[in-house]
Amino acid sequence: MHARPLKAALTCAAAASLALAAVPAAQAVDGPAPDPRNVQAMRDMAVAMAVTAKYVDEQEALKDGYVPHGEECMTNPFGAGAMGYHYVKEANWGSKDPSRPTALLYSTAKDSHGRRKLETVEWMSTDGDQDLKTSDDRPSMFGLPFDGPMPGHWAGMPKHYDLHLWAYRDNPAGRFHNWNTALTCPKKPGTPADPTHGHP
């Protein structure tokens, strides 16, 4: 990565963190979010966004090893919201590096050129004991705990933790909330939702 774009991204993140810090906590953010005074978290967010910006072009994600995986659209079986279409890079599984997300989530709809729109960046990590009742190995990033543990979302996927960053689409529930409450999945006639594939 060139130093100049990264430096610019870090400068913007620093300015944003100062602006957020000046706002009372209750009004600064909606839903889960890092403390804007956490300098490392702000830097890590800037890195994540600087690195993934090129993946706005779906073809760049495919070239870098992100492969469409799992269900085309996941609906929250526990409440409002949905997710997009997961493109997973297996080499980044277990990463807690802001520059190496495990998955990119794209829109279910395509534009006039047949391309999907990047909406979310996600990190995933295996639950060590594969027991949904324990969480002593829960990872964290950006000063926030991962969600989970939860069942896998497709065949062969282990019980795991994950953390979403809605970097490219607004989420009324919060930038780091797993489900986007403004999204719904297209209804498929005769196909009921599968609650085993949800995030708690």
C-alpha positions in Angstrom: 0.0 0.0 0.0 1.3 3.5 -0.8 2.1 5.6 2.2 0.3 8.7 1.1 -3.3 7.3 0.9 -2.8 5.5 4.2 -1.5 8.7 5.9 -4.5 10.6 4.5 -6.9 7.9 5.8 -5.3 8.0 9.2 -5.5 11.8 9.3 -9.2 11.7 8.4 -9.8 9.1 11.2 -8.0 11.2 13.7 -10.1 14.2 12.8 -13.2 12.2 13.0 -12.2 10.8 16.4 -11.7 14.3 17.7 -15.1 15.4 16.4 -16.8 12.4 18.0 -15.0 13.0 21.3 -16.4 16.5 21.4 -20.0 15.1 21.3 -21.7 13.6 24.4 -21.4 9.8 24.4 -25.1 9.2 24.2 -25.3 11.3 20.9 -22.0 10.3 19.3 -22.9 6.9 18.0 -25.8 4.5 17.5 -25.2 0.9 18.6 -21.9 -0.7 19.3 -18.9 1.3 18.4 -15.3 1.9 19.6 -14.6 4.7 22.1 -13.5 7.6 19.8 -10.8 8.4 22.4 -9.2 5.0 21.7 -6.4 6.1 19.3 -5.5 2.5 18.4 -9.1 1.6 17.5 -9.4 4.7 15.3 -6.2 3.9 13.6 -7.2 0.3 13.0 -10.6 1.5 11.5 -8.7 3.8 9.2 -6.4 1.0 8.1 -9.4 -1.4 7.5 -11.2 1.2 5.3 -8.0 2.2 3.4 -7.2 -1.4 2.6 -10.7 -2.5 1.6 -11.6 0.6 -0.4 -10.5 -1.1 -3.6 -13.0 -3.9 -3.1 -15.8 -1.5 -3.9 -14.9 -3.1 -7.3 -16.2 -6.6 -6.9 -13.6 -7.9 -9.5 -10.8 -6.7 -7.2 -12.1 -8.9 -4.4 -12.3 -11.9 -6.7 -8.8 -11.3 -7.9 -7.5 -11.2 -4.3 -9.0 -14.5 -3.4 -12.4 -13.6 -1.9 -14.8 -16.3 -3.0 -18.7 -16.1 -2.9 -19.7 -18.4 0.0 -22.8 -19.5 1.8 -26.3 -18.2 1.5 -26.9 -15.4 -0.8 -28.8 -13.5 1.9 -29.1 -14.2 5.6 -32.1 -13.0 7.6 -31.9 -12.4 11.3 -34.1 -15.1 12.9 -34.1 -13.3 16.3 -35.3 -9.9 15.2 -35.0 -7.2 12.5 -32.3 -7.0 9.9 -30.3 -9.0 7.3 -26.9 -9.3 5.8 -25.6 -9.4 2.2 -23.7 -11.9 0.2 -20.5 -13.3 1.8 -17.2 -13.4 -0.2 -14.7 -15.3 2.0 -10.9 -15.4 1.9 -10.0 -18.7 3.6 -6.3 -17.5 4.1 -7.6 -14.7 6.3 -9.7 -17.0 8.6 -8.9 -16.2 12.2 -7.3 -12.9 11.3 -7.5 -10.1 13.9 -5.5 -7.8 11.6 -7.6 -4.8 10.4 -5.9 -5.1 7.0 -6.8 -8.8 6.5 -10.6 -9.2 6.9 -12.0 -12.7 6.5 -15.0 -11.7 4.5 -16.5 -8.9 2.4 -20.3 -8.7 2.3 -21.9 -7.5 -1.0 -25.4 -6.4 -1.8 -27.9 -9.0 -3.0 -28.9 -6.7 -5.9 -26.6 -6.0 -8.8 -26.1 -2.8 -10.7 -26.7 -2.3 -14.4 -23.3 -3.8 -15.2 -24.1 -6.9 -13.2 -21.8 -6.0 -10.2 -22.6 -6.2 -6.5 -22.0 -3.3 -4.1 -19.6 -3.7 -1.2 -21.4 -3.0 2.1 -19.6 -4.7 5.0 -16.2 -6.0 6.1 -16.0 -9.0 8.5 -13.5 -10.9 10.6 -14.2 -14.5 11.7 -12.4 -16.7 14.2 -13.1 -20.3 15.2 -14.5 -21.0 18.7 -11.7 -23.2 20.2 -13.8 -25.7 22.1 -16.8 -25.7 19.7 -19.1 -25.3 22.7 -21.7 -22.5 22.2 -22.1 -22.3 26.0 -18.6 -21.1 26.7 -16.8 -17.9 25.4 -13.5 -17.7 27.2 -11.6 -17.4 24.0 -13.7 -14.5 22.6 -11.5 -12.3 20.4 -11.7 -8.5 20.2 -10.8 -5.8 17.7 -11.3 -2.0 17.6 -11.8 -2.2 21.4 -15.0 -4.3 20.8 -15.7 -8.0 21.5 -16.6 -10.3 18.6 -20.2 -11.6 18.5 -20.7 -15.3 19.3 -19.9 -18.1 19.5 -22.5 -19.1 17.0 -23.1 -22.1 14.6 -21.5 -22.1 11.1 -23.5 -20.5 8.3 -22.8 -23.1 5.7 -21.6 -26.7 5.4 -18.2 -27.3 7.0 -18.1 -23.9 8.7 -17.2 -24.3 12.4 -18.8 -22.7 15.4 -17.2 -19.3 15.5 -17.0 -15.6 16.5 -17.3 -12.7 14.1 -17.2 -8.9 14.0 -18.8 -6.8 11.3 -17.8 -3.3 10.2 -20.5 -1.7 8.1 -17.9 0.6 6.4 -19.8 1.0 3.1 -23.4 1.1 4.0 -25.2 2.9 6.9 -26.6 0.6 9.6 -29.2 2.2 11.9 -28.3 -0.4 14.6 -24.7 0.7 14.6 -21.6 0.4 12.4 -20.4 -2.7 14.3 -23.8 -4.4 14.7 -23.9 -7.8 13.1 -27.3 -7.3 11.4 -28.3 -4.3 9.4 -31.8 -3.4 10.5 -32.4 -1.4 7.3 -32.0 -4.5 5.2 -34.4 -7.3 4.3 -33.7 -10.4 2.2 -35.7 -11.1 -1.0 -38.4 -13.5 -0.2 -38.1 -16.9 -1.8 -41.5 -18.7 -2.2 -41.7 -21.9 -0.2 -38.3 -21.4 1.5 -38.7 -20.8 5.2 -35.9 -19.0 7.2 -33.4 -21.4 8.8 -32.9 -20.3 12.5 -29.8 -22.5 12.8 -27.9 -20.0 10.6 -28.5 -16.9 12.7 -26.3 -14.7 14.9 -27.6 -14.6 18.5 
